[in-house]
Amino acid sequence: FKQKFNFGSKISKEFSYIPGIVTNINAEDLLQLRNELEIVDIVPDQQLEYALSESRPITFADQVETTLGITGNGIGVCVVDSGVNYLHPSLGGCLGVGCKVVAGLNLVENNNDPMDTYGHGTQVTGIISSNHNQYRGMAPDSHILAVRMGNNPTVSDAATVIDWCVQQAVEHNVKAINLSLAFGYPFTDQLCARYLYYPIQSALAAGISVIAATGNMGVTWGMG
C-alpha cells in the first residue's frame, strides 16, 4: 500500500491493528486517493475537544443552580472508593473541619487519612463536588466524606463503611453514599437482599440515598 502510493516520509503515524495511516498530502494526491478502490475512506485529522465541561448543561445542573440556587451547599456526600486526593485545589486542598473533604476513613491503613493513591476516587469526587471554574461538579458546594477501600474489599468492608457513613450523618448532614464497588458479576435484587440489604436499609432509614456503580459489565438485568 505504502509503496504503491509512494507516501514515503509523508506518513506521520502508523497503527498496529487499525488498517490505516495518518499522512499529510496535497489536494492533487488527495483527489487521486479518493479514486482508488483500495481506499475505503479518507477523513480529516480534525481537532477534538475534551467534553468534561459539557456534563453540567447536558444534565441541566447549570439550570438547577442558576434558577433554583441548588448547589449542594451544606450537603454531605460519602464517597466509598479508592480515597480522595484532598490536596487537589478543586477539592478544597485540605482535610478536616472547614475543608471540602471534612472527614475520612482508610480501611487499608486503618486510620482516618483517605488520601487516594489510585485516582479513581478523586475523579468520582470531582464529578460530584469539584469547584473548578470550568470543570464544576454536579454539586460544587457539597462537602465530602472520603473512604479509602482496599484492593480486595469484602461485603463486611462495605457494611463497615456504610455504617460509618450513617454514623456521620448528623454531624456532617450526609444525604448520599456513592459506592464504587462491584461483586465481579451482575448484582441483582436477590443478591442485594442477601448481602447488603440491612446496611443499605440502615442508610435509607437515616435519610441517606445509596448510589452504586453499574454498567461496567454491560448487563441489562442487574447491576454490574
N, CA, C and O of each residue as an XYZ file, in Angstrom:
896
protein
N       0.846     -1.204      0.000
C       0.000      0.000      0.000
C       0.880      1.253      0.000
O       0.718      2.138     -0.841
N       1.812      1.315      0.954
C       2.676      2.489      1.046
C       3.550      2.624     -0.184
O       3.801      3.730     -0.662
N       4.009      1.499     -0.691
C       4.870      1.551     -1.880
C       4.087      1.975     -3.116
O       4.588      2.732     -3.946
N       2.854      1.483     -3.235
C       2.048      1.790     -4.408
C       1.775      3.280     -4.514
O       1.832      3.854     -5.602
N       1.477      3.908     -3.375
C       1.115      5.317     -3.398
C       2.273      6.230     -3.036
O       2.124      7.452     -3.003
N       3.419      5.637     -2.767
C       4.650      6.403     -2.563
C       4.490      7.521     -1.528
O       4.814      8.679     -1.787
N       3.979      7.140     -0.345
C       3.807      8.122      0.711
C       5.145      8.565      1.285
O       5.348      9.740      1.591
N       6.056      7.603      1.427
C       7.389      7.916      1.932
C       7.361      8.601      3.284
O       6.705      8.138      4.217
N       8.081      9.712      3.378
C       8.208     10.436      4.646
C       6.963     11.231      4.999
O       6.910     11.853      6.060
N       5.956     11.222      4.124
C       4.723     11.956      4.412
C       3.889     11.285      5.498
O       3.002     11.916      6.072
N       4.161     10.013      5.785
C       3.404      9.294      6.815
C       3.844      9.773      8.191
O       5.021      9.701      8.543
N       2.893     10.256      8.951
C       3.217     10.748     10.292
C       2.847      9.758     11.382
O       3.331      9.867     12.508
N       1.987      8.786     11.058
C       1.610      7.815     12.076
C       1.099      6.543     11.419
O       0.346      6.587     10.446
N       1.521      5.407     11.967
C       1.009      4.108     11.558
C       0.457      3.398     12.786
O       0.841      3.696     13.917
N      -0.456      2.447     12.544
C      -1.114      1.750     13.640
C      -0.777      0.265     13.618
O      -0.413     -0.298     12.585
N      -0.908     -0.353     14.791
C      -0.619     -1.780     14.898
C      -1.800     -2.629     14.446
O      -1.606     -3.673     13.823
N      -3.023     -2.197     14.751
C      -4.200     -3.006     14.456
C      -5.203     -2.316     13.537
O      -5.994     -2.986     12.874
N      -5.180     -1.013     13.492
C      -6.115     -0.284     12.633
C      -5.580     -0.249     11.208
O      -4.433      0.151     11.006
N      -6.367     -0.653     10.208
C      -5.908     -0.688      8.815
C      -5.931      0.705      8.184
O      -6.791      1.008      7.356
N      -4.995      1.531      8.577
C      -4.938      2.874      8.031
C      -3.658      3.567      8.437
O      -2.856      3.023      9.196
N      -3.471      4.765      7.928
C      -2.305      5.573      8.248
C      -2.731      7.028      8.421
O      -3.834      7.416      8.038
N      -1.849      7.814      8.997
C      -2.034      9.262      9.059
C      -0.968      9.884      8.166
O       0.223      9.611      8.321
N      -1.400     10.711      7.245
C      -0.453     11.294      6.302
C      -0.839     12.733      5.971
O      -2.002     13.119      6.086
N       0.140     13.508      5.566
C      -0.072     14.901      5.177
C       0.153     15.002      3.677
O       1.289     14.916      3.210
N      -0.934     15.187      2.910
C      -0.821     15.185      1.456
C      -1.475     16.431      0.881
O      -2.260     17.106      1.546
N      -1.132     16.720     -0.376
C      -1.707     17.892     -1.039
C      -3.032     17.528     -1.703
O      -3.430     16.363     -1.726
N      -3.695     18.526     -2.232
C      -5.029     18.341     -2.804
C      -5.010     17.407     -4.014
O      -5.946     16.632     -4.210
N      -3.956     17.476     -4.822
C      -3.871     16.630     -6.016
C      -3.773     15.163     -5.624
O      -4.461     14.316     -6.194
N      -2.911     14.861     -4.641
C      -2.780     13.476     -4.196
C      -4.063     12.999     -3.517
O      -4.447     11.835     -3.631
N      -4.711     13.912     -2.816
C      -5.962     13.545     -2.153
C      -7.007     13.131     -3.178
O      -7.716     12.146     -2.974
N      -7.110     13.861     -4.262
C      -8.065     13.528     -5.309
C      -7.758     12.165     -5.910
O      -8.670     11.391     -6.200
N      -6.471     11.870     -6.097
C      -6.071     10.575     -6.638
C      -6.470      9.442     -5.699
O      -6.974      8.406     -6.135
N      -6.241      9.649     -4.417
C      -6.555      8.604     -3.441
C      -8.056      8.330     -3.383
O      -8.470      7.185     -3.201
N      -8.859      9.353     -3.534
C     -10.306      9.169     -3.461
C     -10.828      8.286     -4.596
O     -11.907      7.705     -4.482
N     -10.076      8.185     -5.676
C     -10.497      7.381     -6.818
C      -9.951      5.959     -6.778
O     -10.239      5.159     -7.668
N      -9.170      5.640     -5.755
C      -8.597      4.304     -5.647
C      -9.555      3.363     -4.931
O     -10.076      3.686     -3.863
N      -9.782      2.196     -5.527
C     -10.705      1.227     -4.945
C     -10.201      0.671     -3.619
O     -10.995      0.274     -2.767
N      -8.875      0.642     -3.444
C      -8.316      0.091     -2.201
C      -8.570      0.996     -0.992
O      -8.480      0.559      0.155
N      -8.887      2.255     -1.269
C      -9.124      3.213     -0.184
C     -10.592      3.173      0.201
O     -11.456      3.525     -0.602
N     -10.876      2.753      1.408
C     -12.258      2.671      1.871
C     -12.784      4.051      2.244
O     -13.923      4.387      1.920
N     -11.970      4.848      2.920
C     -12.432      6.161      3.352
C     -11.227      7.037      3.675
O     -10.152      6.540      4.012
N     -11.425      8.335      3.568
C     -10.413      9.319      3.948
C     -11.099     10.362      4.816
O     -12.094     10.963      4.409
N     -10.575     10.572      5.992
C     -11.175     11.543      6.905
C     -10.108     12.542      7.336
O      -8.943     12.174      7.486
N     -10.491     13.801      7.536
C      -9.518     14.796      8.002
C      -9.133     14.539      9.453
O      -9.931     14.011     10.228
N      -7.931     14.905      9.813
C      -7.461     14.759     11.182
C      -7.958     15.961     11.981
O      -7.202     16.872     12.318
N      -9.249     15.928     12.269
C      -9.926     17.074     12.879
C      -9.551     17.231     14.351
O      -9.297     16.251     15.050
N      -9.520     18.476     14.802
C      -9.250     18.768     16.206
C     -10.405     18.281     17.071
O     -11.570     18.514     16.751
N     -10.079     17.606     18.164
C     -11.084     17.152     19.114
C     -11.029     18.013     20.370
O     -10.071     18.751     20.599
N     -12.063     17.900     21.162
C     -12.131     18.668     22.401
C     -12.498     17.753     23.559
O     -13.233     16.781     23.387
N     -11.989     18.069     24.724
C     -12.437     17.374     25.919
C     -13.843     17.848     26.254
O     -14.139     19.040     26.161
N     -14.716     16.911     26.646
C     -16.121     17.240     26.867
C     -16.488     17.263     28.346
O     -17.668     17.187     28.686
N     -15.506     17.367     29.225
C     -15.796     17.329     30.647
C     -16.718     18.452     31.079
O     -17.557     18.271     31.962
N     -16.563     19.613     30.456
C     -17.375     20.759     30.864
C     -18.791     20.702     30.311
O     -19.609     21.566     30.626
N     -19.095     19.692     29.486
C     -20.419     19.600     28.877
C     -21.430     18.875     29.757
O     -22.635     18.969     29.524
N     -20.949     18.153     30.767
C     -21.851     17.313     31.562
C     -22.911     18.131     32.282
O     -24.078     17.740     32.317
N     -22.519     19.258     32.855
C     -23.486     20.050     33.625
C     -24.631     20.581     32.764
O     -25.789     20.402     33.142
N     -24.364     21.227     31.624
C     -25.506     21.685     30.818
C     -26.338     20.548     30.253
O     -27.557     20.676     30.134
N     -25.697     19.431     29.900
C     -26.445     18.306     29.341
C     -27.416     17.735     30.371
O     -28.529     17.336     30.027
N     -26.992     17.697     31.633
C     -27.841     17.146     32.698
C     -28.670     18.226     33.401
O     -29.343     17.949     34.394
N     -28.618     19.459     32.880
C     -29.371     20.599     33.422
C     -28.908     21.017     34.818
O     -29.634     21.708     35.533
N     -27.704     20.600     35.205
C     -27.189     21.018     36.511
C     -26.981     22.525     36.559
O     -27.230     23.154     37.588
N     -26.528     23.107     35.454
C     -26.370     24.565     35.399
C     -27.700     25.269     35.618
O     -27.782     26.256     36.349
N     -28.735     24.750     34.976
C     -30.059     25.367     35.086
C     -30.588     25.247     36.513
O     -31.184     26.188     37.037
N     -30.374     24.099     37.136
C     -30.813     23.903     38.520
C     -30.116     24.895     39.442
O     -30.725     25.441     40.363
N     -28.821     25.121     39.180
C     -28.069     26.045     40.026
C     -28.513     27.493     39.821
O     -28.708     28.226     40.790
N     -28.672     27.900     38.574
C     -28.973     29.308     38.305
C     -30.418     29.666     38.616
O     -30.687     30.774     39.080
N     -31.356     28.752     38.371
C     -32.769     29.079     38.572
C     -33.267     28.742     39.970
O     -34.120     29.441     40.516
N     -32.733     27.666     40.549
C     -33.203     27.226     41.859
C     -32.199     27.498     42.975
O     -32.527     27.406     44.158
N     -30.980     27.833     42.585
C     -29.962     28.111     43.587
C     -29.474     26.890     44.328
O     -28.921     27.008     45.422
N     -29.671     25.699     43.742
C     -29.251     24.458     44.393
C     -27.835     24.108     43.947
O     -27.592     23.850     42.768
N     -26.909     24.101     44.894
C     -25.504     23.807     44.596
C     -24.936     22.705     45.480
O     -23.750     22.387     45.400
N     -25.781     22.126     46.319
C     -25.302     21.132     47.263
C     -24.760     21.726     48.548
O     -24.169     21.016     49.362
N     -24.954     23.011     48.737
C     -24.425     23.679     49.926
C     -24.972     23.043     51.200
O     -26.185     22.920     51.372
N     -24.064     22.639     52.094
C     -24.449     22.039     53.353
C     -24.721     20.554     53.301
O     -24.981     19.936     54.333
N     -24.665     19.967     52.111
C     -24.962     18.542     51.943
C     -23.662     17.731     51.965
O     -22.683     18.078     51.303
N     -23.679     16.653     52.737
C     -22.527     15.757     52.793
C     -22.728     14.543     51.911
O     -23.801     13.941     51.898
N     -21.688     14.189     51.173
C     -21.709     13.006     50.316
C     -20.571     12.086     50.741
O     -19.412     12.496     50.788
N     -20.908     10.861     51.043
C     -19.916      9.872     51.444
C     -19.457      9.119     50.193
O     -20.254      8.421     49.567
N     -18.196      9.255     49.830
C     -17.663      8.634     48.617
C     -16.825      7.424     49.011
O     -15.744      7.563     49.584
N     -17.335      6.239     48.698
C     -16.658      4.986     49.026
C     -15.936      4.505     47.778
O     -16.560      4.033     46.828
N     -14.616      4.630     47.792
C     -13.852      4.405     46.569
C     -12.398      4.132     46.942
O     -12.121      3.465     47.939
N     -11.483      4.644     46.147
C     -10.043      4.467     46.396
C      -9.482      5.588     47.252
O      -8.265      5.736     47.367
N     -10.368      6.384     47.857
C      -9.941      7.549     48.614
C     -10.100      8.811     47.795
O     -10.661      8.778     46.699
N      -9.614      9.916     48.314
C      -9.695     11.202     47.613
C      -8.401     11.973     47.836
O      -7.878     12.026     48.949
N      -7.897     12.565     46.769
C      -6.753     13.466     46.906
C      -7.281     14.819     47.373
O      -7.558     15.712     46.574
N      -7.408     14.938     48.673
C      -7.993     16.151     49.254
C      -7.085     17.369     49.121
O      -7.509     18.488     49.410
N      -5.844     17.168     48.689
C      -4.933     18.290     48.472
C      -5.162     18.973     47.124
O      -4.612     20.044     46.869
N      -5.970     18.357     46.264
C      -6.260     18.952     44.955
C      -6.982     20.283     45.169
O      -7.937     20.340     45.943
N      -6.547     21.353     44.498
C      -7.163     22.675     44.721
C      -8.648     22.727     44.397
O      -9.378     23.520     44.992
N      -9.110     21.901     43.467
C     -10.535     21.909     43.134
C     -11.367     21.106     44.126
O     -12.596     21.092     44.060
N     -10.671     20.437     45.051
C     -11.353     19.650     46.079
C     -11.021     20.181     47.465
O     -11.070     19.447     48.451
N     -10.686     21.449     47.528
C     -10.519     22.112     48.810
C      -9.102     22.289     49.283
O      -8.796     23.274     49.955
N      -8.213     21.348     48.947
C      -6.808     21.489     49.323
C      -6.472     21.102     50.751
O      -5.346     21.316     51.200
N      -7.439     20.532     51.477
C      -7.161     20.169     52.870
C      -8.148     19.108     53.324
O      -9.068     18.742     52.594
N      -7.944     18.623     54.535
C      -8.798     17.595     55.121
C      -9.207     18.015     56.524
O      -8.358     18.388     57.333
N     -10.502     17.957     56.820
C     -10.964     18.243     58.169
C     -12.016     19.338     58.215
O     -12.534     19.758     57.180
N     -12.322     19.789     59.399
C     -13.337     20.820     59.598
C     -12.953     22.087     58.837
O     -11.819     22.555     58.934
N     -13.895     22.634     58.086
C     -13.636     23.822     57.285
C     -13.139     23.531     55.891
O     -13.017     24.445     55.075
N     -12.847     22.268     55.597
C     -12.387     21.864     54.259
C     -13.551     21.267     53.479
O     -14.592     20.951     54.055
N     -13.376     21.115     52.178
C     -14.392     20.425     51.384
C     -14.479     18.959     51.794
O     -15.571     18.421     51.976
N     -13.303     18.307     51.940
C     -13.286     16.926     52.442
C     -13.214     17.019     53.969
O     -12.150     17.265     54.537
N     -14.347     16.821     54.614
C     -14.446     17.109     56.049
C     -14.015     15.948     56.929
O     -13.651     16.153     58.087
N     -14.051     14.727     56.395
C     -13.704     13.565     57.206
C     -13.275     12.428     56.297
O     -13.583     12.420     55.105
N     -12.556     11.461     56.875
C     -12.085     10.343     56.080
C     -11.975      9.067     56.878
O     -11.898      9.078     58.107
N     -11.970      7.959     56.147
C     -11.771      6.634     56.728
C     -10.901      5.840     55.776
O     -11.177      5.781     54.578
N      -9.852      5.229     56.302
C      -8.908      4.468     55.495
C      -8.889      3.036     56.003
O      -8.334      2.758     57.066
N      -9.505      2.112     55.235
C      -9.525      0.708     55.630
C      -8.228     -0.001     55.297
O      -7.974     -1.094     55.805
N      -7.402      0.599     54.454
C      -6.132     -0.025     54.079
C      -5.132      0.095     55.218
O      -4.494     -0.886     55.600
N      -4.997      1.299     55.756
C      -4.019      1.558     56.803
C      -4.664      1.740     58.176
O      -3.996      2.060     59.159
N      -5.983      1.527     58.214
C      -6.734      1.566     59.474
C      -6.553      2.892     60.209
O      -6.227      2.926     61.396
N      -6.777      3.990     59.466
C      -6.700      5.314     60.076
C      -7.732      6.231     59.421
O      -8.609      5.766     58.692
N      -7.626      7.511     59.679
C      -8.611      8.470     59.160
C      -8.098      9.312     58.000
O      -8.679     10.347     57.672
N      -7.001      8.862     57.376
C      -6.434      9.598     56.236
C      -6.836      8.907     54.935
O      -6.292      7.848     54.623
N      -7.775      9.471     54.164
C      -8.278      8.807     52.966
C      -7.527      9.167     51.684
O      -8.100      9.070     50.599
N      -6.268      9.578     51.780
C      -5.535     10.004     50.589
C      -5.575      8.936     49.502
O      -5.287      7.766     49.752
N      -5.929      9.349     48.316
C      -6.081      8.477     47.150
C      -4.720      8.192     46.526
O      -3.993      9.121     46.176
N      -4.374      6.925     46.387
C      -3.125      6.552     45.732
C      -3.382      5.902     44.372
O      -2.453      5.426     43.720
N      -4.644      5.885     43.951
C      -5.017      5.216     42.709
C      -5.603      6.184     41.691
O      -5.263      6.117     40.510
N      -6.477      7.081     42.128
C      -7.009      8.109     41.239
C      -8.497      8.047     40.982
O      -9.122      9.076     40.727
N      -9.075      6.866     41.042
C     -10.490      6.714     40.688
C     -11.398      7.500     41.625
O     -12.311      8.196     41.180
N     -11.141      7.385     42.916
C     -11.976      8.088     43.877
C     -11.912      9.594     43.728
O     -12.906     10.290     43.936
N     -10.742     10.094     43.368
C     -10.582     11.532     43.153
C     -11.393     11.985     41.941
O     -12.006     13.052     41.968
N     -11.398     11.182     40.885
C     -12.187     11.512     39.700
C     -13.681     11.527     40.023
O     -14.401     12.441     39.622
N     -14.135     10.519     40.742
C     -15.547     10.447     41.119
C     -15.928     11.649     41.983
O     -16.983     12.254     41.792
N     -15.064     11.984     42.927
C     -15.336     13.121     43.802
C     -15.386     14.419     43.011
O     -16.191     15.301     43.311
N     -14.529     14.541     42.004
C     -14.558     15.724     41.151
C     -15.872     15.861     40.412
O     -16.401     16.966     40.291
N     -16.409     14.759     39.917
C     -17.702     14.790     39.235
C     -18.791     15.261     40.191
O     -19.710     15.980     39.798
N     -18.679     14.853     41.435
C     -19.690     15.220     42.427
C     -19.527     16.659     42.897
O     -20.502     17.409     42.943
N     -18.284     17.059     43.251
C     -18.146     18.252     44.079
C     -17.043     19.223     43.675
O     -16.755     20.152     44.429
N     -16.426     19.046     42.532
C     -15.354     19.964     42.128
C     -15.853     21.409     42.066
O     -16.943     21.678     41.561
N     -15.045     22.331     42.585
C     -15.402     23.750     42.474
C     -14.506     24.473     41.480
O     -14.329     25.688     41.567
N     -13.938     23.723     40.530
C     -13.144     24.308     39.445
C     -14.034     25.232     38.611
O     -15.211     24.933     38.409
N     -13.493     26.333     38.131
C     -14.285     27.310     37.386
C     -14.925     26.718     36.143
O     -16.079     27.018     35.834
N     -14.182     25.875     35.423
C     -14.700     25.309     34.177
C     -15.282     23.919     34.382
O     -16.368     23.618     33.886
N     -14.560     23.067     35.114
C     -14.994     21.688     35.300
C     -15.650     21.538     36.673
O     -15.111     20.884     37.565
N     -16.816     22.153     36.824
C     -17.520     22.127     38.096
C     -18.261     20.809     38.275
O     -18.753     20.219     37.313
N     -18.330     20.362     39.516
C     -19.075     19.158     39.820
C     -20.575     19.395     39.780
O     -21.031     20.528     39.620
N     -21.332     18.330     39.924
C     -22.787     18.435     39.920
C     -23.286     19.204     41.142
O     -24.297     19.904     41.071
N     -22.580     19.073     42.252
C     -22.959     19.788     43.473
C     -21.703     20.449     44.038
O     -21.143     19.966     45.022
N     -21.257     21.539     43.432
C     -19.934     22.104     43.736
C     -19.777     22.640     45.159
O     -18.653     22.819     45.628
N     -20.873     22.894     45.839
C     -20.780     23.409     47.209
C     -21.015     22.331     48.261
O     -21.081     22.630     49.453
N     -21.141     21.092     47.829
C     -21.292     20.000     48.787
C     -19.958     19.711     49.458
O     -18.908     20.149     48.990
N     -20.010     18.974     50.555
C     -18.776     18.538     51.194
C     -18.698     17.020     51.171
O     -19.710     16.335     51.028
N     -17.489     16.507     51.314
C     -17.212     15.098     51.059
C     -16.713     14.398     52.312
O     -15.929     14.951     53.083
N     -17.181     13.178     52.499
C     -16.618     12.253     53.465
C     -16.009     11.118     52.649
O     -16.729     10.369     51.988
N     -14.699     10.994     52.695
C     -13.988     10.094     51.789
C     -13.602      8.794     52.472
O     -13.095      8.793     53.593
N     -13.847      7.692     51.786
C     -13.477      6.373     52.289
C     -12.520      5.717     51.309
O     -12.808      5.602     50.118
N     -11.377      5.288     51.829
C     -10.424      4.542     51.006
C     -10.557      3.050     51.308
O     -10.238      2.589     52.404
N     -11.035      2.312     50.310
C     -11.173      0.865     50.430
C      -9.870      0.182     50.021
O      -9.023      0.794     49.371
N      -9.712     -1.074     50.400
C      -8.538     -1.835     49.995
C      -8.680     -2.388     48.591
O      -9.681     -2.140     47.919
N      -7.680     -3.137     48.147
C      -7.705     -3.713     46.804
C      -8.687     -4.874     46.694
O      -9.172     -5.171     45.602
N      -8.980     -5.524     47.796
C      -9.879     -6.679     47.783
C     -10.957     -6.517     48.854
O     -10.990     -7.277     49.822
N     -11.836     -5.533     48.685
C     -12.864     -5.294     49.698
C     -13.869     -6.427     49.767
O     -14.112     -7.113     48.775
N     -14.452     -6.622     50.942
C     -15.428     -7.673     51.167
C     -16.785     -7.060     51.504
O     -16.920     -5.846     51.655
N     -17.783     -7.931     51.616
C     -19.118     -7.475     51.996
C     -19.077     -6.824     53.372
O     -19.732     -5.808     53.604
N     -18.305     -7.413     54.286
C     -18.215     -6.829     55.624
C     -17.544     -5.461     55.587
O     -17.882     -4.584     56.382
N     -16.592     -5.269     54.665
C     -15.985     -3.946     54.490
C     -17.035     -2.939     54.024
O     -17.099     -1.814     54.521
N     -17.856     -3.361     53.063
C     -18.909     -2.476     52.568
C     -19.878     -2.122     53.681
O     -20.298     -0.972     53.805
N     -20.234     -3.117     54.494
C     -21.132     -2.852     55.617
C     -20.482     -1.900     56.613
O     -21.143     -1.028     57.175
N     -19.179     -2.076     56.825
C     -18.453     -1.212     57.763
C     -18.482      0.239     57.322
O     -18.724      1.131     58.135
N     -18.237      0.484     56.038
C     -18.167      1.874     55.572
C     -19.557      2.501     55.481
O     -19.714      3.695     55.736
N     -20.564      1.710     55.123
C     -21.927      2.255     55.126
C     -22.309      2.644     56.548
O     -22.895      3.702     56.777
N     -21.973      1.782     57.499
C     -22.255      2.083     58.899
C     -21.529      3.344     59.347
O     -22.096      4.162     60.073
N     -20.277      3.507     58.919
C     -19.508      4.703     59.271
C     -20.158      5.953     58.689
O     -20.250      6.985     59.355
N     -20.605      5.850     57.446
C     -21.262      6.997     56.810
C     -22.540      7.378     57.552
O     -22.837      8.560     57.723
N     -23.295      6.368     57.993
C     -24.510      6.640     58.749
C     -24.164      7.311     60.081
O     -24.878      8.206     60.533
N     -23.081      6.880     60.699
C     -22.646      7.493     61.958
C     -22.348      8.985     61.785
O     -22.544      9.775     62.709
N     -21.877      9.359     60.602
C     -21.508     10.758     60.342
C     -22.691     11.606     59.896
O     -22.554     12.814     59.703
N     -23.859     10.976     59.731
C     -24.985     11.649     59.085
C     -25.409     12.921     59.793
O     -25.653     13.942     59.150
N     -25.499     12.866     61.105
C     -25.989     14.032     61.838
C     -24.950     15.148     61.851
O     -25.273     16.301     61.563
N     -23.706     14.811     62.184
C     -22.663     15.835     62.292
C     -22.381     16.504     60.959
O     -22.155     17.713     60.904
N     -22.392     15.724     59.882
C     -21.993     16.269     58.577
C     -23.145     16.309     57.569
O     -22.911     16.541     56.383
N     -24.365     16.090     58.014
C     -25.541     16.165     57.140
C     -25.374     15.315     55.889
O     -25.595     15.791     54.775
N     -24.986     14.068     56.070
C     -24.787     13.155     54.940
C     -26.142     12.788     54.346
O     -27.036     12.321     55.051
N     -26.282     13.005     53.042
C     -27.534     12.708     52.352
C     -27.359     11.687     51.233
O     -28.343     11.233     50.648
N     -26.107     11.322     50.930
C     -25.879     10.353     49.862
C     -24.598      9.571     50.130
O     -23.619     10.102     50.654
N     -24.634      8.299     49.755
C     -23.448      7.436     49.773
C     -23.231      6.955     48.357
O     -24.133      6.378     47.749
N     -22.035      7.188     47.821
C     -21.698      6.738     46.476
C     -20.739      5.557     46.584
O     -19.611      5.705     47.053
N     -21.196      4.381     46.146
C     -20.403      3.155     46.238
C     -19.810      2.803     44.881
O     -20.547      2.485     43.948
N     -18.502      2.855     44.763
C     -17.836      2.402     43.529
C     -17.337      0.975     43.757
O     -16.140      0.698     43.692
N     -18.278      0.089     44.021
C     -17.950     -1.301     44.341
C     -18.768     -2.230     43.453
O     -19.847     -1.869     42.985
N     -18.241     -3.426     43.228
C     -18.963     -4.424     42.443
C     -18.642     -5.806     42.988
O     -17.650     -5.998     43.691
N     -19.488     -6.755     42.657
C     -19.307     -8.124     43.107
C     -18.456     -8.944     42.131
O     -18.073    -10.074     42.435
N     -18.163     -8.375     40.968
C     -17.431     -9.144     39.972
C     -18.346     -9.913     39.059
O     -17.886    -10.596     38.144
N     -19.648     -9.809     39.298
C     -20.663    -10.423     38.450
C     -21.946     -9.618     38.645
O     -22.034     -8.834     39.590
N     -22.939     -9.792     37.777
C     -24.144     -8.975     37.873
C     -24.794     -9.049     39.250
O     -24.914    -10.120     39.844
N     -25.207     -7.893     39.738
C     -25.774     -7.736     41.077
C     -27.272     -7.548     40.946
O     -27.724     -6.560     40.366
N     -28.048     -8.480     41.478
C     -29.494     -8.460     41.320
C     -30.179     -8.139     42.650
O     -29.528     -8.007     43.686
N     -31.510     -8.019     42.595
C     -32.268     -7.779     43.821
C     -32.049     -8.901     44.828
O     -32.006     -8.663     46.035
N     -31.911    -10.123     44.326
C     -31.720    -11.253     45.217
C     -30.379    -11.165     45.955
O     -30.298    -11.461     47.147
N     -29.342    -10.759     45.242
C     -28.037    -10.613     45.870
C     -28.039     -9.473     46.871
O     -27.430     -9.573     47.936
N     -28.725     -8.387     46.529
C     -28.813     -7.252     47.441
C     -29.480     -7.672     48.744
O     -29.023     -7.318     49.830
N     -30.572     -8.435     48.622
C     -31.275     -8.897     49.813
C     -30.396     -9.803     50.661
O     -30.520     -9.827     51.885
N     -29.514    -10.542     50.016
C     -28.674    -11.491     50.745
C     -27.477    -10.825     51.396
O     -27.110    -11.175     52.518
N     -26.861     -9.870     50.710
C     -25.583     -9.353     51.161
C     -25.648     -7.963     51.809
O     -25.075     -7.755     52.878
N     -26.335     -7.022     51.175
C     -26.236     -5.638     51.626
C     -27.582     -5.024     51.982
O     -27.684     -3.807     52.140
N     -28.596     -5.834     52.109
C     -29.929     -5.301     52.384
C     -29.958     -4.494     53.675
O     -30.420     -3.353     53.681
N     -29.477     -5.064     54.749
C     -29.594     -4.391     56.040
C     -28.686     -3.164     56.156
O     -29.125     -2.149     56.696
N     -27.442     -3.213     55.674
C     -26.651     -1.975     55.680
C     -27.295     -0.851     54.877
O     -27.308      0.300     55.314
N     -27.831     -1.186     53.699
C     -28.460     -0.163     52.873
C     -29.737      0.349     53.529
O     -30.022      1.546     53.488
N     -30.502     -0.550     54.129
C     -31.720     -0.127     54.813
C     -31.416      0.803     55.982
O     -32.185      1.722     56.263
N     -30.289      0.565     56.668
C     -29.919      1.449     57.773
C     -29.612      2.851     57.259
O     -29.918      3.843     57.922
N     -29.004      2.930     56.069
C     -28.729      4.233     55.474
C     -30.019      4.926     55.050
O     -30.204      6.117     55.298
N     -30.902      4.175     54.414
C     -32.175      4.751     53.979
C     -32.991      5.247     55.163
O     -33.641      6.289     55.085
N     -32.955      4.493     56.264
C     -33.693      4.897     57.461
C     -33.163      6.195     58.039
O     -33.888      6.928     58.710
N     -31.879      6.479     57.773
C     -31.263      7.723     58.247
C     -31.432      8.859     57.249
O     -30.873      9.940     57.432
N     -32.208      8.615     56.189
C     -32.451      9.645     55.182
C     -31.326      9.794     54.182
O     -31.160     10.859     53.587
N     -30.542      8.726     53.986
C     -29.388      8.769     53.087
C     -29.675      7.924     51.854
O     -30.032      6.752     51.974
N     -29.523      8.506     50.676
C     -29.650      7.758     49.427
C     -28.356      7.003     49.164
O     -27.267      7.525     49.400
N     -28.478      5.769     48.674
C     -27.310      4.943     48.371
C     -27.243      4.734     46.862
O     -28.163      4.182     46.258
N     -26.143      5.182     46.263
C     -25.951      5.090     44.809
C     -24.776      4.170     44.551
O     -23.725      4.312     45.177
N     -24.942      3.221     43.630
C     -23.877      2.263     43.316
C     -23.545      2.312     41.841
O     -24.399      2.601     41.002
N     -22.281      2.024     41.537
C     -21.828      1.973     40.144
C     -22.524      0.829     39.423
O     -22.805     -0.215     40.012
N     -22.794      1.038     38.150
C     -23.413     -0.018     37.352
C     -23.065      0.182     35.883
O     -22.685      1.277     35.469
N     -23.199     -0.878     35.105
C     -23.000     -0.774     33.667
C     -21.659     -1.251     33.167
O     -21.491     -1.436     31.962
N     -20.695     -1.457     34.048
C     -19.354     -1.821     33.591
C     -19.312     -3.181     32.909
O     -18.467     -3.415     32.044
N     -20.224     -4.086     33.292
C     -20.231     -5.429     32.701
C     -21.204     -5.544     31.543
O     -21.276     -6.586     30.891
N     -21.948     -4.487     31.283
C     -22.816     -4.478     30.117
C     -24.104     -5.280     30.272
O     -24.764     -5.571     29.275
N     -24.474     -5.641     31.488
C     -25.703     -6.413     31.669
C     -26.896     -5.475     31.750
O     -26.755     -4.308     32.114
N     -28.079     -5.995     31.408
C     -29.306     -5.197     31.437
C     -30.302     -5.729     32.452
O     -31.352     -5.121     32.663
N     -29.991     -6.862     33.090
C     -30.943     -7.466     34.018
C     -30.463     -7.394     35.468
O     -31.005     -8.065     36.346
N     -29.460     -6.589     35.702
C     -28.935     -6.394     37.058
C     -27.926     -5.295     37.034
O     -27.711     -4.662     36.001
N     -27.297     -5.054     38.168
C     -26.236     -4.047     38.252
C     -24.902     -4.739     38.132
O     -24.619     -5.681     38.871
N     -24.061     -4.273     37.188
C     -22.774     -4.934     37.035
C     -21.882     -4.167     36.089
O     -20.749     -4.579     35.837
